[in-house]
Amino acid sequence: MVTYVVGSRASNLAKAQVREYLRPLRDRFPETVFTHRVILEGGDRDRSSALRSVSLAHGGSAFSSEQEAALVRGEVDVVVHSLKDLPTANPPGLTVLAPPGREDVRDALCGSTLAGLRKGARVGTGAPRRVAQLLAVRPDLEIVPIRGNVPPRLRKRETMGLDAVVLAVAGLRRLGLDDAIDELLPLDLFPPSPGQGALGIQVRTDDASAPLRRILSTAGDRDVDASVRAERALLAELHGGCSVPVGAHAQVTRSANLTLTGQVTSLDGTQRVTATASGPVTEPEKLGAAVARELIGQGAHGILDAVRGVSADRP
C-alpha cells in the first residue's frame, strides 16, 4: 500500500478543499493512502501588514511559498491550493495539474445588496481587485481593509461596524456558509480573480512522482483546466498577481470554443478597461495572451503601474 502526503494551508477552508479533492480519489484508489499535513504560510502568520509587503517578504506569494518549498524538499507529495493564490510561474521542478471541476467563480456581498447599501456605507475587503470594482460601481463607498480566514472576515461586520463584506462564493459554499450571501455580484462588473473557485493541484515533475501524477490526472476536468489556463495566461502577460486589480473569467461554449473576458480597474475605480475574445479550447494560453494585449492597447499597463506605485508606498 502506497502512502502520499497532501499539503495545504491550515485554514478550515483549506482543509475542506483537501477533503473535497481526496474524496473521489480515495473511492477510486482504495489501495492508496493519502495523509494530510498543514503548512503555515506567511500570510497566515502576519494578519496586519499589507498583503503586497507580506508577499514580497515570502518570495512573491503570501499564501503558497512555504507549501511550494515543502513540496520541493519532498516533505509533501502534492499541495492543494486555492488556485487564485498561486503565482502563474511554477518553481523549477513543480507543475500544476488540471483542477477537478470548479465552484461558483463569483464574489458575494454579505450583509447587504449593492442597491441596499446606504450612501457612504463601510464595506470590508482586502483585495485590490474588489476595492477597484466596488468603487467603479459605487464611488461613494468607504472601503475598509480586512484580512483573515472566511469566518473571521464575516464576523468583522459586527466587530468593525461594517455594512457589508465581499467574499468569494466558492469559499462560503465550501464552508457551508451560503446563508451569509446577500447578493451574487454580476460577472460583467465584477469578474473574479484568475482561477477563483478552482483548486490548484501542484506536484513535482520528477520521475519518482510519475505514479502519483497518473493517479491525480484521473480527477482533472479538461474544460476547467482550459478556462483557468487562459485566465492565468492573461494575468502572466500583464505581470500581475493577487495584489493587482485584474479580473478574468473564461468559459467553454457549446461550440467547443473558449471565451475569455479580462478587466483591469484603477484602485479608485475611475478607470476601467475590458476586453473579450474567443478561441480554440486547445489554445488557452494563446487566448489569454491575446486578451491581455488588447487590454494593454487600451491602457492597462498605465493603470497597473500606478497601482504598483501606490502599493509600494504603503507600509
Sequence and secondary structure as in RCSB ss.txt:
>XXXX:A:sequence
MVTYVVGSRASNLAKAQVREYLRPLRDRFPETVFTHRVILEGGDRDRSSALRSVSLAHGGSAFSSEQEAALVRGE
VDVVVHSLKDLPTANPPGLTVLAPPGREDVRDALCGSTLAGLRKGARVGTGAPRRVAQLLAVRPDLEIVPIRGNV
PPRLRKRETMGLDAVVLAVAGLRRLGLDDAIDELLPLDLFPPSPGQGALGIQVRTDDASAPLRRILSTAGDRDVD
ASVRAERALLAELHGGCSVPVGAHAQVTRSANLTLTGQVTSLDGTQRVTATASGPVTEPEKLGAAVARELIGQGA
HGILDAVRGVSADRP
>XXXX:A:secstr
 EEEEEEE SSHHHHHHHHHHHHHHHHH TTEEEEEEE   HHHH SSS HHHHHHHTTT TTTHHHHHHHHHTS
 SEEEEEGGGS SS  TTEEEE  S      EEEESS TTTS TT EEE   HHHHHHHHHH TT EEE   S H
HHHHHHHHHTT SEEEEEHHHHHHTT GGG SEE  TTTS   TTTTSEEEEEE SGGGHHHHHHHHTT  HHHH
HHHHHHHHHHHHTT  TTS EEEEEEE TTSEEEEEEEEE TTSS EEEEEEEEETT HHHHHHHHHHHHHHTTH
HHHHHHHHHHHHH  
